[in-house]
Amino acid sequence: MNLAPSVHHLSSRVFLEIIRMQMEVAKAGFDLGSLMTFTAEGMQTLTSANGACVELVEGEEIIIRAASGVMAGQLGARISRRRTLAGRCVELGTVLRCDDTDIDSRVDREACRRAGLRSLLVAPLKHKGTTIGVVKVTAPTVAAFASGDAYVVELMSEMITAAMVREARGGMTDVSTRATHDALTGLPNRALFYDRLRLSYDLAKRDAARLGILMLDIDCVKAINDKYGVRAGDAVIREAGERMRSTARRSDTVARIGGNAFAVILVGAGTRADGDIHAQRLTQQLEADPVLFEGKSLALRVSIGMAIYPEDGTGIAQLLDCAAADLERAKTVPREVERTLRIA
């Protein structure tokens, strides 16, 4: 199988789109986590893929740190390096393609069948001669990827690697931290949130314990951005993150999972009433004092949704959907009525 790709395998549209993406990365100054997500989405768009992801090595496991398409639900998943194409790519440090997962001994066939994946294409992320992860695209049909797709994936891997090299001034531990933490607040990012949620869920399920998820929106950010500019909005988000960090228990995880969106994993959450107490304490801490920014006093307003395992769902997707629905309800119900409903 010849995977030696070249620029001649690309259409002019794809080539120009790759150049545009590289220019956007250079101009926007993405943090590493955002860059990985941007790259996964770009790989899916520019190839014959229905899903794409960026996976980083951690010991004997590979962890999905960014994902798009059908792979989005696997964000944060941990995969053994053994008997997987990604693990083989890490060992060999070269681009690998699987044209049919049903007959390829290098892949976890059962896992691929469950996910409906028939074609895979992976490229290594190399730093100083060591493969520290891979980029991967997936497709539901046999022999879905051609040489042009291989070249796109390889270019994307080089783009991420270049960013990692820039971030590697503090060593690879620093790169790992930057890939899993939000640059503005220093909190775990969306990828690390899903990683810890999966681990916490597995422990709660094993021990027949409860687990809570809080989803929060800082509702005032858009209005502040519109009136005072993005720097003011960033100051509010940064301060909100710090207040949440100071309120959380050591066992909990506080993460920034989007622009003005945060989430909290409550380990050993107890009853719904216990979760409500924690949510009320967070609300009070966040809204107690305005944020001072360049002489301006910026009031905070927060909405919170909650889900408790196992009452609100027995799977991660169910719990997240429940917490998101509760958050949307909180945005539309007046605060006094909301409190009355929770007490009732």
C-alpha positions, 0 to 999 in steps of 0.5 A, spaced: 500 500 500 503 506 497 501 512 502 506 517 499 502 523 498 504 529 495 500 536 493 499 533 486 493 529 489 489 535 492 484 539 488 485 546 488 479 547 492 482 543 498 489 546 497 487 553 498 482 551 504 488 548 507 492 554 506 486 559 509 486 554 515 493 555 516 493 563 515 487 563 520 491 559 525 497 564 525 492 570 525 487 567 531 493 565 535 488 559 538 490 555 544 492 548 543 485 545 545 482 550 541 487 548 535 486 541 536 478 542 535 479 546 529 483 541 526 479 535 527 473 539 524 477 541 518 480 534 517 473 531 516 470 537 512 476 536 507 476 528 506 471 523 505 470 522 513 464 522 517 468 523 523 475 526 525 479 526 532 486 528 535 488 523 540 494 524 545 498 518 548 498 518 556 502 511 558 499 505 555 493 509 553 491 514 547 486 519 549 481 523 545 482 530 546 478 533 540 473 530 536 468 532 530 462 528 527 461 521 529 467 521 533 464 527 537 461 522 542 468 519 544 471 525 546 475 524 553 475 516 551 481 512 553 483 507 548 488 502 549 494 502 545 494 495 543 491 492 538 489 499 535 491 502 528 492 509 532 497 505 537 500 502 531 501 509 528 504 511 535 509 505 534 511 506 527 511 514 527 508 513 520 501 514 516 497 508 516 490 507 512 485 501 514 481 500 508 476 495 511 476 494 519 472 487 518 478 484 515 484 488 518 488 485 524 491 491 526 484 494 529 479 493 534 474 489 530 469 489 535 469 496 537 469 498 529 463 494 528 459 497 534 461 504 532 460 503 524 467 504 522 469 501 516 475 505 513 480 509 518 486 513 516 491 516 522 497 520 522 502 521 527 504 527 531 511 527 532 515 532 537 523 531 537 523 524 534 517 521 539 510 520 537 506 523 542 499 522 539 495 521 532 490 525 528 485 520 525 479 520 520 473 515 520 468 513 514 462 508 514 464 505 507 470 500 505 476 504 502 473 511 503 480 514 503 485 516 497 492 519 497 489 526 497 486 524 504 492 522 506 496 528 505 490 532 508 491 528 514 498 529 514 498 536 513 493 537 519 498 533 523 504 537 522 500 544 523 498 541 530 505 539 531 508 546 529 503 549 535 506 543 540 513 545 538 511 552 540 508 550 546 514 546 548 518 551 552 516 548 558 517 541 556 512 535 554 508 536 560 507 543 559 504 541 552 499 536 555 497 541 560 496 546 555 492 541 551 487 540 556 486 546 560 483 553 558 488 558 556 483 564 559 481 561 566 486 555 567 481 550 568 480 544 565 477 544 558 472 541 554 476 535 553 479 534 560 472 535 562 469 529 558 475 525 560 474 526 568 466 525 567 467 518 564 472 516 569 467 519 575 461 515 571 465 509 571 467 509 579 460 511 581 457 505 577 462 500 580 460 503 587 453 504 586 454 511 588 451 518 586 454 523 581 452 530 579 453 534 573 452 542 573 452 546 567 452 553 568 452 559 563 454 566 565 448 570 561 451 577 562 457 575 557 454 577 550 451 584 553 458 586 556 462 584 550 457 588 545 457 594 550 464 594 553 468 589 548 471 582 548 476 584 553 471 586 558 467 579 557 474 575 558 475 579 564 468 576 567 469 569 564 476 569 568 473 572 574 467 567 574 472 561 573 476 563 579 470 564 583 468 557 581 474 554 583 474 557 590 467 554 591 468 547 589 470 541 593 477 538 592 474 532 589 470 536 584 472 538 577 470 545 574 471 546 567 470 551 562 467 547 556 465 553 551 465 561 550 460 563 557 459 555 559 462 552 565 460 545 568 462 542 574 462 534 576 460 533 583 463 526 586 459 523 591 453 528 590 448 525 595 441 527 594 438 532 589 437 537 595 445 536 596 446 538 589 441 544 589 445 546 595 451 546 591 448 550 585 445 555 590 452 556 593 455 557 586 450 562 584 451 566 591 459 566 590 458 568 582 453 573 583 455 576 590 459 582 587 460 585 581 467 584 577 471 591 576 474 592 569 477 599 568 473 603 572 467 599 570 462 595 575 460 589 571 454 585 574 454 577 574 448 573 572 448 565 572 444 560 570 445 553 572 442 546 570 443 539 574 443 532 573 444 526 578 446 519 577 442 515 577 436 518 578 436 523 571 439 517 567 444 511 567 448 513 561 453 519 560 449 522 554 442 522 558 445 525 564 448 531 559 442 532 556 438 532 562 443 537 565 442 541 558 435 541 559 435 543 566 439 549 564 435 551 558 429 551 563 433 555 568 434 561 563 426 562 562 424 561 569 424 567 574 429 566 579 424 566 585 419 561 581 425 557 580 427 556 587 420 555 589 420 549 584 426 546 586 424 546 594 417 543 592 
